[in-house]
């Protein structure tokens, strides 16, 4: 596995794990040091004497309880691994891959948007030159009302395409679209950092769970208070969180 400088530490999980609470104080400190070795090297020795030499602790009554919290290496019996650390490394790999894919999608969208703008500019220049050279105009400008509406529609579509998102089914209304455009305009005018596609999708999922009307209210509340994020309206009490099983082992 690739070297990684750090791992997430969850104090709540550490304090809630009964196996850790049962360790003597000295063993808890040694256990934390062994976690750091295991994170850096992907494994630690399975032999107690090797651990004693590695950490400078020759009291087997302190060393052996720590080793019981590690698991045998799948292909080498002389080594131990820690399943929680393996899972944390997989999470980091997955996060990096998602960020890389998001960056590539964003770059492609910006490229496609730039190509559309360049094409529109070329077509616009050609039309202007044709009119200047005496080409007939089929309809008066006053009757060509579709120009402004088409431009507005293109603008709204472009702002959503920038982040490559699609509104959830219960938010695909004109009212929510207008509220979302207001939020994007507010972020732009406040010079806030552009939202990554993954962040936009997460916000839209949260808004969808709030419901259509409450989602619009939440957007207006964030704009009015100058917040960067979008949060449930203060008038609405969040539903109690459902308990979920969490792996508390360290």
C-alpha positions in Angstrom: 0.0 0.0 0.0 1.1 3.6 -0.6 2.5 5.5 2.3 0.1 7.9 4.0 1.1 10.6 6.5 -1.9 10.3 8.9 -5.1 8.5 9.8 -8.4 9.7 11.3 -8.6 9.2 15.1 -12.1 9.0 16.6 -12.0 9.7 20.4 -15.6 8.5 20.8 -14.7 5.1 19.4 -11.6 4.9 21.5 -13.4 5.7 24.7 -16.3 3.4 23.9 -14.3 0.3 23.1 -14.5 -2.0 26.1 -11.4 -3.9 25.1 -9.3 -0.7 25.3 -11.0 0.3 28.6 -9.8 -3.1 30.1 -6.2 -2.5 29.2 -3.8 -1.3 31.9 -2.7 2.3 31.5 0.8 1.3 30.3 -0.7 -1.0 27.7 -2.9 1.8 26.3 0.1 3.9 25.6 2.0 1.0 24.0 -1.1 0.1 22.0 -1.2 3.6 20.5 2.4 3.4 19.6 1.9 0.0 17.9 -1.0 1.5 15.9 1.3 4.2 14.6 3.9 1.5 13.6 1.2 -0.6 11.9 -0.1 2.5 10.0 3.4 3.3 8.7 4.6 -0.2 7.9 1.2 -2.0 7.3 2.1 -4.6 9.9 3.8 -5.2 13.2 5.8 -8.4 14.4 3.6 -11.1 15.9 6.4 -12.1 18.3 6.2 -10.5 21.8 10.0 -10.3 22.1 10.3 -8.5 18.8 7.6 -6.0 20.0 9.5 -5.5 23.2 12.7 -4.7 21.3 10.8 -2.5 18.9 9.1 -0.4 21.6 11.7 -0.7 24.4 9.1 -2.4 26.7 10.3 -5.8 28.0 7.3 -6.3 30.4 5.3 -9.0 28.6 2.3 -8.3 31.0 2.1 -4.9 29.2 2.9 -6.1 25.6 0.7 -9.2 25.2 -2.7 -7.6 26.0 -2.0 -5.1 23.1 -1.2 -7.9 20.6 -4.6 -9.4 21.2 -6.2 -6.4 19.6 -4.4 -7.1 16.3 -5.3 -9.8 13.7 -3.0 -12.3 11.9 -1.6 -11.3 8.5 -3.5 -13.2 5.8 -0.3 -14.5 4.1 2.5 -14.2 6.8 2.1 -15.7 10.2 5.0 -13.7 11.6 3.1 -10.5 11.1 0.0 -8.9 12.6 -2.3 -6.3 11.0 -5.1 -4.1 12.3 -8.4 -4.4 10.5 -9.6 -0.8 11.4 -6.4 0.7 9.9 -6.8 -1.4 6.7 -10.3 0.0 6.4 -9.1 3.6 7.0 -6.5 3.2 4.2 -9.2 2.0 1.8 -11.4 5.0 2.7 -8.5 7.3 1.9 -7.8 5.6 -1.4 -11.5 5.8 -2.3 -11.7 9.5 -1.3 -8.6 10.4 -3.5 -10.1 8.5 -6.4 -13.4 10.4 -6.1 -11.6 13.7 -5.9 -9.6 12.8 -9.0 -12.7 11.8 -11.0 -14.5 15.0 -9.9 -11.5 17.1 -11.0 -11.5 15.4 -14.4 -15.3 15.9 -14.8 -15.0 19.6 -13.8 -12.1 20.1 -16.3 -14.1 18.5 -19.1 -17.2 20.6 -18.3 -15.1 23.8 -18.3 -13.5 22.8 -21.6 -16.9 22.0 -23.2 -18.4 25.3 -21.9 -15.4 27.2 -23.4 -15.9 25.5 -26.7 -19.6 26.4 -26.8 -18.9 30.0 -26.0 -16.3 30.2 -28.7 -18.7 28.7 -31.2 -21.4 31.1 -30.2 -19.0 34.0 -30.6 -18.0 32.9 -34.1 -21.7 32.4 -35.2 -22.6 35.8 -33.7 -19.8 37.6 -35.6 -20.8 35.9 -38.8 -24.4 37.0 -38.4 -23.4 40.6 -37.7 -21.2 40.7 -40.8 -24.0 39.3 -42.9 -26.4 42.0 -41.7 -23.8 44.7 -42.3 -23.3 43.5 -45.9 -27.0 44.1 -46.7 -28.6 40.7 -45.9 -32.4 41.0 -45.4 -33.9 40.5 -41.9 -36.8 38.2 -42.2 -38.6 39.4 -39.0 -38.6 42.6 -37.0 -36.5 42.5 -33.8 -39.6 43.4 -31.7 -41.2 40.1 -32.7 -38.1 38.0 -32.0 -39.0 37.6 -28.3 -37.6 34.1 -28.2 -34.0 35.4 -28.2 -34.1 36.7 -24.6 -35.9 33.6 -23.3 -33.6 31.3 -25.1 -30.6 33.2 -23.7 -32.0 33.0 -20.2 -32.7 29.3 -20.5 -29.1 28.7 -21.8 -27.7 30.7 -18.9 -29.6 28.6 -16.3 -28.6 25.4 -18.0 -25.0 26.5 -18.2 -24.8 27.3 -14.4 -26.1 23.8 -13.6 -23.8 22.1 -16.2 -20.8 23.8 -14.6 -21.0 21.5 -11.7 -22.5 18.5 -13.6 -25.6 18.1 -11.5 -29.2 17.1 -12.0 -31.9 18.1 -9.5 -33.7 15.3 -7.6 -37.2 14.5 -8.9 -39.0 16.4 -6.0 -36.9 19.6 -6.7 -37.4 19.8 -10.4 -39.7 22.9 -10.3 -39.3 26.5 -11.5 -39.5 27.8 -7.9 -36.6 25.6 -6.7 -34.6 26.3 -9.8 -34.9 30.1 -9.2 -33.9 29.6 -5.5 -30.9 27.5 -6.5 -29.8 30.1 -9.1 -30.1 32.8 -6.4 -27.8 30.7 -4.2 -25.2 30.3 -6.9 -25.4 34.0 -7.7 -25.0 34.8 -4.0 -21.9 32.6 -3.7 -20.4 34.2 -6.8 -21.0 37.8 -5.6 -19.6 36.9 -2.1 -16.5 35.5 -3.8 -16.9 32.1 -2.1 -15.0 29.1 -3.4 -16.7 27.3 -6.3 -18.6 24.2 -5.3 -17.1 20.8 -6.4 -19.6 18.5 -8.1 -19.5 16.1 -5.1 -20.4 19.0 -2.8 -23.3 20.1 -5.0 -24.7 16.5 -5.1 -24.5 16.2 -1.4 -26.3 19.5 -0.8 -29.0 18.6 -3.3 -29.5 15.2 -1.5 -29.9 17.0 1.8 -32.3 19.6 0.3 -34.3 16.8 -1.3 -34.7 15.1 2.1 -36.0 18.3 3.6 -38.8 18.5 1.1 -39.5 21.0 -1.7 -40.8 24.0 0.3 -38.4 23.6 3.2 -35.5 23.3 0.8 -36.4 26.7 -0.7 -36.8 28.2 2.7 -33.4 26.8 3.7 -31.7 28.4 0.7 -33.2 31.8 1.4 -32.2 31.5 5.1 -28.6 30.8 4.1 -28.5 33.8 1.7 -30.1 36.1 4.3 -27.6 35.1 7.0 -24.5 35.1 4.8 -23.8 31.4 5.4 -21.5 29.4 3.1 -23.6 26.2 3.5 -27.3 25.4 3.5 -28.9 24.2 6.7 -32.5 23.3 7.7 -34.7 26.3 8.6 -34.4 27.3 12.3 -38.2 26.9 12.6 -38.0 23.2 11.7 -36.8 20.8 14.4 -34.6 18.1 12.9 -36.0 14.6 13.2 -34.2 12.4 15.8 -31.3 10.6 14.2 -31.8 6.9 13.7 -29.3 4.8 15.6 -26.9 2.9 13.4 -24.4 0.3 14.0 -20.8 1.6 14.1 -17.6 -0.4 14.3 -16.1 0.9 17.5 -13.0 -1.3 17.5 -9.6 0.3 17.5 
